[in-house]
Amino acid sequence: GGHTIGIAHCNPSFTNRLYNFTGKGDMDPSLDSEYARVLKKKCKVPTDNTTIFEMDPGS
């Protein structure tokens, strides 16, 4: 299986999955809703290239 380890930035290529997945202001339905809630708290501004987060929480 695949593994995701590391950190990422709250940049537009990622935050579109949180805030504008289909261009209608919606979230990617494949994201875990609890993890998405945490990410939205960290990535409040979709164009923030400085904030980082764990790609695999708890690892």
PDB file of N, H, CA, C and O in Angstrom:
ATOM      1  N   GLY A   1       0.821  -1.183   0.000  1.00  0.00           N
ATOM      2  CA  GLY A   1       0.000   0.000   0.000  1.00  0.00           C
ATOM      3  C   GLY A   1       0.861   1.241   0.000  1.00  0.00           C
ATOM      4  O   GLY A   1       2.067   1.180   0.239  1.00  0.00           O
ATOM      5  N   GLY A   2       0.235   2.353  -0.268  1.00  0.00           N
ATOM      6  H   GLY A   2      -0.745   2.402  -0.462  1.00  0.00           H
ATOM      7  CA  GLY A   2       0.941   3.624  -0.288  1.00  0.00           C
ATOM      8  C   GLY A   2       0.983   4.261   1.082  1.00  0.00           C
ATOM      9  O   GLY A   2       0.124   4.019   1.930  1.00  0.00           O
ATOM     10  N   HIS A   3       1.987   5.069   1.277  1.00  0.00           N
ATOM     11  H   HIS A   3       2.685   5.265   0.588  1.00  0.00           H
ATOM     12  CA  HIS A   3       2.147   5.775   2.536  1.00  0.00           C
ATOM     13  C   HIS A   3       2.402   7.240   2.247  1.00  0.00           C
ATOM     14  O   HIS A   3       3.108   7.582   1.299  1.00  0.00           O
ATOM     15  N   THR A   4       1.825   8.103   3.067  1.00  0.00           N
ATOM     16  H   THR A   4       1.251   7.825   3.837  1.00  0.00           H
ATOM     17  CA  THR A   4       2.055   9.532   2.961  1.00  0.00           C
ATOM     18  C   THR A   4       2.704   9.982   4.255  1.00  0.00           C
ATOM     19  O   THR A   4       2.097   9.895   5.322  1.00  0.00           O
ATOM     20  N   ILE A   5       3.919  10.456   4.165  1.00  0.00           N
ATOM     21  H   ILE A   5       4.412  10.527   3.298  1.00  0.00           H
ATOM     22  CA  ILE A   5       4.646  10.902   5.346  1.00  0.00           C
ATOM     23  C   ILE A   5       5.201  12.284   5.047  1.00  0.00           C
ATOM     24  O   ILE A   5       5.727  12.532   3.962  1.00  0.00           O
ATOM     25  N   GLY A   6       5.082  13.172   6.008  1.00  0.00           N
ATOM     26  H   GLY A   6       4.654  12.971   6.889  1.00  0.00           H
ATOM     27  CA  GLY A   6       5.689  14.478   5.837  1.00  0.00           C
ATOM     28  C   GLY A   6       4.734  15.611   6.109  1.00  0.00           C
ATOM     29  O   GLY A   6       3.693  15.452   6.746  1.00  0.00           O
ATOM     30  N   ILE A   7       5.126  16.762   5.602  1.00  0.00           N
ATOM     31  H   ILE A   7       5.972  16.891   5.085  1.00  0.00           H
ATOM     32  CA  ILE A   7       4.337  17.968   5.793  1.00  0.00           C
ATOM     33  C   ILE A   7       4.047  18.600   4.440  1.00  0.00           C
ATOM     34  O   ILE A   7       4.695  18.299   3.437  1.00  0.00           O
ATOM     35  N   ALA A   8       3.070  19.472   4.441  1.00  0.00           N
ATOM     36  H   ALA A   8       2.544  19.716   5.255  1.00  0.00           H
ATOM     37  CA  ALA A   8       2.716  20.215   3.232  1.00  0.00           C
ATOM     38  C   ALA A   8       2.360  21.641   3.633  1.00  0.00           C
ATOM     39  O   ALA A   8       2.151  21.934   4.811  1.00  0.00           O
ATOM     40  N   HIS A   9       2.295  22.504   2.661  1.00  0.00           N
ATOM     41  H   HIS A   9       2.465  22.267   1.704  1.00  0.00           H
ATOM     42  CA  HIS A   9       1.901  23.894   2.882  1.00  0.00           C
ATOM     43  C   HIS A   9       0.449  24.084   2.463  1.00  0.00           C
ATOM     44  O   HIS A   9      -0.079  23.347   1.631  1.00  0.00           O
ATOM     45  N   CYS A  10      -0.174  25.078   3.053  1.00  0.00           N
ATOM     46  H   CYS A  10       0.255  25.677   3.729  1.00  0.00           H
ATOM     47  CA  CYS A  10      -1.555  25.426   2.703  1.00  0.00           C
ATOM     48  C   CYS A  10      -1.548  26.275   1.434  1.00  0.00           C
ATOM     49  O   CYS A  10      -1.885  27.458   1.483  1.00  0.00           O
ATOM     50  N   ASN A  11      -1.177  25.698   0.318  1.00  0.00           N
ATOM     51  H   ASN A  11      -0.903  24.737   0.278  1.00  0.00           H
ATOM     52  CA  ASN A  11      -1.133  26.460  -0.928  1.00  0.00           C
ATOM     53  C   ASN A  11      -2.370  26.155  -1.771  1.00  0.00           C
ATOM     54  O   ASN A  11      -3.078  25.186  -1.499  1.00  0.00           O
ATOM     55  N   PRO A  12      -2.633  26.962  -2.777  1.00  0.00           N
ATOM     56  CA  PRO A  12      -3.859  26.792  -3.565  1.00  0.00           C
ATOM     57  C   PRO A  12      -4.043  25.410  -4.178  1.00  0.00           C
ATOM     58  O   PRO A  12      -5.175  24.941  -4.304  1.00  0.00           O
ATOM     59  N   SER A  13      -2.961  24.752  -4.559  1.00  0.00           N
ATOM     60  H   SER A  13      -2.042  25.132  -4.456  1.00  0.00           H
ATOM     61  CA  SER A  13      -3.140  23.429  -5.173  1.00  0.00           C
ATOM     62  C   SER A  13      -3.725  22.435  -4.180  1.00  0.00           C
ATOM     63  O   SER A  13      -4.389  21.479  -4.583  1.00  0.00           O
ATOM     64  N   PHE A  14      -3.490  22.642  -2.898  1.00  0.00           N
ATOM     65  H   PHE A  14      -2.950  23.418  -2.571  1.00  0.00           H
ATOM     66  CA  PHE A  14      -4.093  21.773  -1.890  1.00  0.00           C
ATOM     67  C   PHE A  14      -5.410  22.332  -1.364  1.00  0.00           C
ATOM     68  O   PHE A  14      -6.395  21.601  -1.256  1.00  0.00           O
ATOM     69  N   THR A  15      -5.434  23.624  -1.035  1.00  0.00           N
ATOM     70  H   THR A  15      -4.633  24.217  -1.123  1.00  0.00           H
ATOM     71  CA  THR A  15      -6.621  24.168  -0.387  1.00  0.00           C
ATOM     72  C   THR A  15      -7.845  24.182  -1.293  1.00  0.00           C
ATOM     73  O   THR A  15      -8.965  24.324  -0.803  1.00  0.00           O
ATOM     74  N   ASN A  16      -7.660  24.041  -2.587  1.00  0.00           N
ATOM     75  H   ASN A  16      -6.750  23.926  -2.985  1.00  0.00           H
ATOM     76  CA  ASN A  16      -8.832  23.892  -3.452  1.00  0.00           C
ATOM     77  C   ASN A  16      -9.647  22.673  -3.045  1.00  0.00           C
ATOM     78  O   ASN A  16     -10.867  22.665  -3.209  1.00  0.00           O
ATOM     79  N   ARG A  17      -8.993  21.645  -2.518  1.00  0.00           N
ATOM     80  H   ARG A  17      -8.002  21.652  -2.385  1.00  0.00           H
ATOM     81  CA  ARG A  17      -9.716  20.456  -2.041  1.00  0.00           C
ATOM     82  C   ARG A  17     -10.563  20.782  -0.814  1.00  0.00           C
ATOM     83  O   ARG A  17     -11.554  20.102  -0.548  1.00  0.00           O
ATOM     84  N   LEU A  18     -10.182  21.810  -0.069  1.00  0.00           N
ATOM     85  H   LEU A  18      -9.377  22.362  -0.284  1.00  0.00           H
ATOM     86  CA  LEU A  18     -10.940  22.204   1.119  1.00  0.00           C
ATOM     87  C   LEU A  18     -12.038  23.211   0.804  1.00  0.00           C
ATOM     88  O   LEU A  18     -13.122  23.152   1.384  1.00  0.00           O
ATOM     89  N   TYR A  19     -11.764  24.129  -0.106  1.00  0.00           N
ATOM     90  H   TYR A  19     -10.883  24.177  -0.578  1.00  0.00           H
ATOM     91  CA  TYR A  19     -12.645  25.280  -0.294  1.00  0.00           C
ATOM     92  C   TYR A  19     -13.297  25.420  -1.661  1.00  0.00           C
ATOM     93  O   TYR A  19     -14.265  26.168  -1.795  1.00  0.00           O
ATOM     94  N   ASN A  20     -12.805  24.733  -2.673  1.00  0.00           N
ATOM     95  H   ASN A  20     -12.019  24.125  -2.565  1.00  0.00           H
ATOM     96  CA  ASN A  20     -13.347  24.982  -4.011  1.00  0.00           C
ATOM     97  C   ASN A  20     -13.086  23.795  -4.938  1.00  0.00           C
ATOM     98  O   ASN A  20     -12.554  23.968  -6.034  1.00  0.00           O
ATOM     99  N   PHE A  21     -13.453  22.614  -4.507  1.00  0.00           N
ATOM    100  H   PHE A  21     -13.886  22.474  -3.616  1.00  0.00           H
ATOM    101  CA  PHE A  21     -13.103  21.390  -5.222  1.00  0.00           C
ATOM    102  C   PHE A  21     -13.657  21.344  -6.643  1.00  0.00           C
ATOM    103  O   PHE A  21     -12.928  21.003  -7.574  1.00  0.00           O
ATOM    104  N   THR A  22     -14.917  21.676  -6.823  1.00  0.00           N
ATOM    105  H   THR A  22     -15.509  21.953  -6.066  1.00  0.00           H
ATOM    106  CA  THR A  22     -15.521  21.624  -8.161  1.00  0.00           C
ATOM    107  C   THR A  22     -15.755  23.010  -8.753  1.00  0.00           C
ATOM    108  O   THR A  22     -16.422  23.151  -9.778  1.00  0.00           O
ATOM    109  N   GLY A  23     -15.196  24.042  -8.096  1.00  0.00           N
ATOM    110  H   GLY A  23     -14.654  23.928  -7.264  1.00  0.00           H
ATOM    111  CA  GLY A  23     -15.400  25.400  -8.572  1.00  0.00           C
ATOM    112  C   GLY A  23     -16.670  26.032  -8.040  1.00  0.00           C
ATOM    113  O   GLY A  23     -17.057  27.117  -8.473  1.00  0.00           O
ATOM    114  N   LYS A  24     -17.325  25.353  -7.095  1.00  0.00           N
ATOM    115  H   LYS A  24     -17.010  24.472  -6.743  1.00  0.00           H
ATOM    116  CA  LYS A  24     -18.580  25.856  -6.531  1.00  0.00           C
ATOM    117  C   LYS A  24     -18.466  26.132  -5.033  1.00  0.00           C
ATOM    118  O   LYS A  24     -19.478  26.237  -4.342  1.00  0.00           O
ATOM    119  N   GLY A  25     -17.226  26.251  -4.529  1.00  0.00           N
ATOM    120  H   GLY A  25     -16.404  26.166  -5.091  1.00  0.00           H
ATOM    121  CA  GLY A  25     -17.025  26.540  -3.112  1.00  0.00           C
ATOM    122  C   GLY A  25     -17.215  25.337  -2.205  1.00  0.00           C
ATOM    123  O   GLY A  25     -17.490  25.497  -1.016  1.00  0.00           O
ATOM    124  N   ASP A  26     -17.072  24.147  -2.743  1.00  0.00           N
ATOM    125  H   ASP A  26     -16.848  24.017  -3.709  1.00  0.00           H
ATOM    126  CA  ASP A  26     -17.308  22.938  -1.953  1.00  0.00           C
ATOM    127  C   ASP A  26     -16.002  22.221  -1.610  1.00  0.00           C
ATOM    128  O   ASP A  26     -14.938  22.561  -2.125  1.00  0.00           O
ATOM    129  N   MET A  27     -16.106  21.222  -0.728  1.00  0.00           N
ATOM    130  H   MET A  27     -16.971  20.945  -0.310  1.00  0.00           H
ATOM    131  CA  MET A  27     -14.962  20.439  -0.287  1.00  0.00           C
ATOM    132  C   MET A  27     -14.925  19.109  -1.034  1.00  0.00           C
ATOM    133  O   MET A  27     -15.962  18.582  -1.435  1.00  0.00           O
ATOM    134  N   ASP A  28     -13.739  18.582  -1.212  1.00  0.00           N
ATOM    135  H   ASP A  28     -12.896  19.009  -0.886  1.00  0.00           H
ATOM    136  CA  ASP A  28     -13.558  17.260  -1.813  1.00  0.00           C
ATOM    137  C   ASP A  28     -14.240  16.224  -0.913  1.00  0.00           C
ATOM    138  O   ASP A  28     -13.835  16.066   0.238  1.00  0.00           O
ATOM    139  N   PRO A  29     -15.250  15.523  -1.399  1.00  0.00           N
ATOM    140  CA  PRO A  29     -15.976  14.565  -0.564  1.00  0.00           C
ATOM    141  C   PRO A  29     -15.140  13.361  -0.143  1.00  0.00           C
ATOM    142  O   PRO A  29     -15.540  12.627   0.761  1.00  0.00           O
ATOM    143  N   SER A  30     -13.991  13.141  -0.776  1.00  0.00           N
ATOM    144  H   SER A  30     -13.666  13.737  -1.510  1.00  0.00           H
ATOM    145  CA  SER A  30     -13.156  12.002  -0.386  1.00  0.00           C
ATOM    146  C   SER A  30     -12.289  12.307   0.841  1.00  0.00           C
ATOM    147  O   SER A  30     -11.685  11.395   1.406  1.00  0.00           O
ATOM    148  N   LEU A  31     -12.220  13.579   1.259  1.00  0.00           N
ATOM    149  H   LEU A  31     -12.710  14.320   0.800  1.00  0.00           H
ATOM    150  CA  LEU A  31     -11.457  13.926   2.457  1.00  0.00           C
ATOM    151  C   LEU A  31     -12.209  13.478   3.703  1.00  0.00           C
ATOM    152  O   LEU A  31     -13.429  13.622   3.785  1.00  0.00           O
ATOM    153  N   ASP A  32     -11.483  12.940   4.663  1.00  0.00           N
ATOM    154  H   ASP A  32     -10.492  12.823   4.596  1.00  0.00           H
ATOM    155  CA  ASP A  32     -12.063  12.614   5.959  1.00  0.00           C
ATOM    156  C   ASP A  32     -12.592  13.907   6.584  1.00  0.00           C
ATOM    157  O   ASP A  32     -11.855  14.888   6.680  1.00  0.00           O
ATOM    158  N   SER A  33     -13.848  13.922   7.007  1.00  0.00           N
ATOM    159  H   SER A  33     -14.447  13.125   6.930  1.00  0.00           H
ATOM    160  CA  SER A  33     -14.473  15.160   7.476  1.00  0.00           C
ATOM    161  C   SER A  33     -13.800  15.718   8.726  1.00  0.00           C
ATOM    162  O   SER A  33     -13.693  16.937   8.863  1.00  0.00           O
ATOM    163  N   GLU A  34     -13.348  14.870   9.635  1.00  0.00           N
ATOM    164  H   GLU A  34     -13.435  13.880   9.524  1.00  0.00           H
ATOM    165  CA  GLU A  34     -12.668  15.351  10.844  1.00  0.00           C
ATOM    166  C   GLU A  34     -11.309  15.962  10.490  1.00  0.00           C
ATOM    167  O   GLU A  34     -10.950  17.022  11.003  1.00  0.00           O
ATOM    168  N   TYR A  35     -10.570  15.303   9.629  1.00  0.00           N
ATOM    169  H   TYR A  35     -10.861  14.442   9.212  1.00  0.00           H
ATOM    170  CA  TYR A  35      -9.273  15.828   9.192  1.00  0.00           C
ATOM    171  C   TYR A  35      -9.472  17.136   8.423  1.00  0.00           C
ATOM    172  O   TYR A  35      -8.687  18.070   8.584  1.00  0.00           O
ATOM    173  N   ALA A  36     -10.499  17.212   7.601  1.00  0.00           N
ATOM    174  H   ALA A  36     -11.137  16.454   7.471  1.00  0.00           H
ATOM    175  CA  ALA A  36     -10.792  18.436   6.854  1.00  0.00           C
ATOM    176  C   ALA A  36     -11.103  19.588   7.808  1.00  0.00           C
ATOM    177  O   ALA A  36     -10.699  20.724   7.558  1.00  0.00           O
ATOM    178  N   ARG A  37     -11.815  19.306   8.893  1.00  0.00           N
ATOM    179  H   ARG A  37     -12.143  18.384   9.096  1.00  0.00           H
ATOM    180  CA  ARG A  37     -12.127  20.337   9.883  1.00  0.00           C
ATOM    181  C   ARG A  37     -10.837  20.896  10.485  1.00  0.00           C
ATOM    182  O   ARG A  37     -10.694  22.109  10.641  1.00  0.00           O
ATOM    183  N   VAL A  38      -9.900  20.006  10.823  1.00  0.00           N
ATOM    184  H   VAL A  38     -10.017  19.021  10.697  1.00  0.00           H
ATOM    185  CA  VAL A  38      -8.606  20.424  11.374  1.00  0.00           C
ATOM    186  C   VAL A  38      -7.830  21.248  10.343  1.00  0.00           C
ATOM    187  O   VAL A  38      -7.247  22.281  10.673  1.00  0.00           O
ATOM    188  N   LEU A  39      -7.831  20.784   9.101  1.00  0.00           N
ATOM    189  H   LEU A  39      -8.305  19.945   8.833  1.00  0.00           H
ATOM    190  CA  LEU A  39      -7.109  21.506   8.052  1.00  0.00           C
ATOM    191  C   LEU A  39      -7.686  22.894   7.818  1.00  0.00           C
ATOM    192  O   LEU A  39      -6.939  23.845   7.591  1.00  0.00           O
ATOM    193  N   LYS A  40      -9.003  23.020   7.872  1.00  0.00           N
ATOM    194  H   LYS A  40      -9.611  22.247   8.056  1.00  0.00           H
ATOM    195  CA  LYS A  40      -9.629  24.328   7.666  1.00  0.00           C
ATOM    196  C   LYS A  40      -9.247  25.301   8.779  1.00  0.00           C
ATOM    197  O   LYS A  40      -9.154  26.506   8.545  1.00  0.00           O
ATOM    198  N   LYS A  41      -9.026  24.782   9.990  1.00  0.00           N
ATOM    199  H   LYS A  41      -9.102  23.803  10.181  1.00  0.00           H
ATOM    200  CA  LYS A  41      -8.571  25.651  11.082  1.00  0.00           C
ATOM    201  C   LYS A  41      -7.147  26.133  10.826  1.00  0.00           C
ATOM    202  O   LYS A  41      -6.814  27.277  11.134  1.00  0.00           O
ATOM    203  N   LYS A  42      -6.308  25.266  10.265  1.00  0.00           N
ATOM    204  H   LYS A  42      -6.579  24.337  10.015  1.00  0.00           H
ATOM    205  CA  LYS A  42      -4.917  25.635   9.994  1.00  0.00           C
ATOM    206  C   LYS A  42      -4.796  26.454   8.713  1.00  0.00           C
ATOM    207  O   LYS A  42      -4.035  27.420   8.666  1.00  0.00           O
ATOM    208  N   CYS A  43      -5.525  26.084   7.698  1.00  0.00           N
ATOM    209  H   CYS A  43      -6.143  25.299   7.736  1.00  0.00           H
ATOM    210  CA  CYS A  43      -5.430  26.720   6.374  1.00  0.00           C
ATOM    211  C   CYS A  43      -6.615  27.655   6.171  1.00  0.00           C
ATOM    212  O   CYS A  43      -7.481  27.411   5.330  1.00  0.00           O
ATOM    213  N   LYS A  44      -6.639  28.720   6.949  1.00  0.00           N
ATOM    214  H   LYS A  44      -5.936  28.919   7.632  1.00  0.00           H
ATOM    215  CA  LYS A  44      -7.772  29.649   6.888  1.00  0.00           C
ATOM    216  C   LYS A  44      -7.780  30.474   5.612  1.00  0.00           C
ATOM    217  O   LYS A  44      -8.835  30.896   5.140  1.00  0.00           O
ATOM    218  N   VAL A  45      -6.590  30.701   5.055  1.00  0.00           N
ATOM    219  H   VAL A  45      -5.733  30.358   5.439  1.00  0.00           H
ATOM    220  CA  VAL A  45      -6.461  31.477   3.825  1.00  0.00           C
ATOM    221  C   VAL A  45      -5.960  30.540   2.727  1.00  0.00           C
ATOM    222  O   VAL A  45      -4.843  30.031   2.822  1.00  0.00           O
ATOM    223  N   PRO A  46      -6.757  30.304   1.697  1.00  0.00           N
ATOM    224  CA  PRO A  46      -6.373  29.341   0.662  1.00  0.00           C
ATOM    225  C   PRO A  46      -5.062  29.631  -0.058  1.00  0.00           C
ATOM    226  O   PRO A  46      -4.494  28.729  -0.673  1.00  0.00           O
ATOM    227  N   THR A  47      -4.570  30.854   0.002  1.00  0.00           N
ATOM    228  H   THR A  47      -5.031  31.586   0.502  1.00  0.00           H
ATOM    229  CA  THR A  47      -3.328  31.200  -0.695  1.00  0.00           C
ATOM    230  C   THR A  47      -2.127  31.278   0.244  1.00  0.00           C
ATOM    231  O   THR A  47      -1.091  31.830  -0.126  1.00  0.00           O
ATOM    232  N   ASP A  48      -2.252  30.734   1.450  1.00  0.00           N
ATOM    233  H   ASP A  48      -3.094  30.285   1.750  1.00  0.00           H
ATOM    234  CA  ASP A  48      -1.188  30.777   2.454  1.00  0.00           C
ATOM    235  C   ASP A  48      -0.098  29.764   2.118  1.00  0.00           C
ATOM    236  O   ASP A  48      -0.322  28.558   2.222  1.00  0.00           O
ATOM    237  N   ASN A  49       1.066  30.236   1.721  1.00  0.00           N
ATOM    238  H   ASN A  49       1.248  31.216   1.636  1.00  0.00           H
ATOM    239  CA  ASN A  49       2.182  29.346   1.390  1.00  0.00           C
ATOM    240  C   ASN A  49       3.155  29.168   2.547  1.00  0.00           C
ATOM    241  O   ASN A  49       4.198  28.536   2.378  1.00  0.00           O
ATOM    242  N   THR A  50       2.834  29.716   3.728  1.00  0.00           N
ATOM    243  H   THR A  50       1.987  30.229   3.865  1.00  0.00           H
ATOM    244  CA  THR A  50       3.756  29.630   4.856  1.00  0.00           C
ATOM    245  C   THR A  50       3.313  28.635   5.921  1.00  0.00           C
ATOM    246  O   THR A  50       4.161  28.037   6.584  1.00  0.00           O
ATOM    247  N   THR A  51       2.016  28.443   6.102  1.00  0.00           N
ATOM    248  H   THR A  51       1.328  28.929   5.563  1.00  0.00           H
ATOM    249  CA  THR A  51       1.522  27.517   7.119  1.00  0.00           C
ATOM    250  C   THR A  51       1.732  26.081   6.660  1.00  0.00           C
ATOM    251  O   THR A  51       1.470  25.742   5.507  1.00  0.00           O
ATOM    252  N   ILE A  52       2.211  25.240   7.578  1.00  0.00           N
ATOM    253  H   ILE A  52       2.425  25.516   8.516  1.00  0.00           H
ATOM    254  CA  ILE A  52       2.430  23.830   7.254  1.00  0.00           C
ATOM    255  C   ILE A  52       1.516  22.948   8.101  1.00  0.00           C
ATOM    256  O   ILE A  52       1.028  23.374   9.148  1.00  0.00           O
ATOM    257  N   PHE A  53       1.291  21.729   7.648  1.00  0.00           N
ATOM    258  H   PHE A  53       1.687  21.383   6.798  1.00  0.00           H
ATOM    259  CA  PHE A  53       0.470  20.770   8.383  1.00  0.00           C
ATOM    260  C   PHE A  53       0.977  19.366   8.095  1.00  0.00           C
ATOM    261  O   PHE A  53       1.657  19.131   7.096  1.00  0.00           O
ATOM    262  N   GLU A  54       0.638  18.434   8.985  1.00  0.00           N
ATOM    263  H   GLU A  54       0.086  18.625   9.796  1.00  0.00           H
ATOM    264  CA  GLU A  54       1.011  17.034   8.800  1.00  0.00           C
ATOM    265  C   GLU A  54       0.127  16.407   7.739  1.00  0.00           C
ATOM    266  O   GLU A  54      -1.097  16.530   7.790  1.00  0.00           O
ATOM    267  N   MET A  55       0.737  15.744   6.788  1.00  0.00           N
ATOM    268  H   MET A  55       1.731  15.644   6.746  1.00  0.00           H
ATOM    269  CA  MET A  55      -0.037  15.077   5.742  1.00  0.00           C
ATOM    270  C   MET A  55      -0.696  13.803   6.265  1.00  0.00           C
ATOM    271  O   MET A  55      -1.726  13.374   5.745  1.00  0.00           O
ATOM    272  N   ASP A  56      -0.110  13.208   7.278  1.00  0.00           N
ATOM    273  H   ASP A  56       0.727  13.557   7.701  1.00  0.00           H
ATOM    274  CA  ASP A  56      -0.659  12.010   7.896  1.00  0.00           C
ATOM    275  C   ASP A  56      -0.703  12.265   9.395  1.00  0.00           C
ATOM    276  O   ASP A  56       0.265  11.971  10.096  1.00  0.00           O
ATOM    277  N   PRO A  57      -1.818  12.812   9.906  1.00  0.00           N
ATOM    278  CA  PRO A  57      -1.862  13.205  11.313  1.00  0.00           C
ATOM    279  C   PRO A  57      -1.542  12.033  12.238  1.00  0.00           C
ATOM    280  O   PRO A  57      -2.034  10.919  12.062  1.00  0.00           O
ATOM    281  N   GLY A  58      -0.712  12.322  13.217  1.00  0.00           N
ATOM    282  H   GLY A  58      -0.312  13.227  13.361  1.00  0.00           H
ATOM    283  CA  GLY A  58      -0.361  11.313  14.194  1.00  0.00           C
ATOM    284  C   GLY A  58       0.864  10.503  13.847  1.00  0.00           C
ATOM    285  O   GLY A  58       1.280   9.653  14.635  1.00  0.00           O
ATOM    286  N   SER A  59       1.457  10.742  12.682  1.00  0.00           N
ATOM    287  H   SER A  59       1.119  11.431  12.042  1.00  0.00           H
ATOM    288  CA  SER A  59       2.651   9.961  12.327  1.00  0.00           C
ATOM    289  C   SER A  59       3.911  10.697  12.712  1.00  0.00           C
ATOM    290  O   SER A  59       5.012  10.193  12.490  1.00  0.00           O
TER     291      SER A  59
END
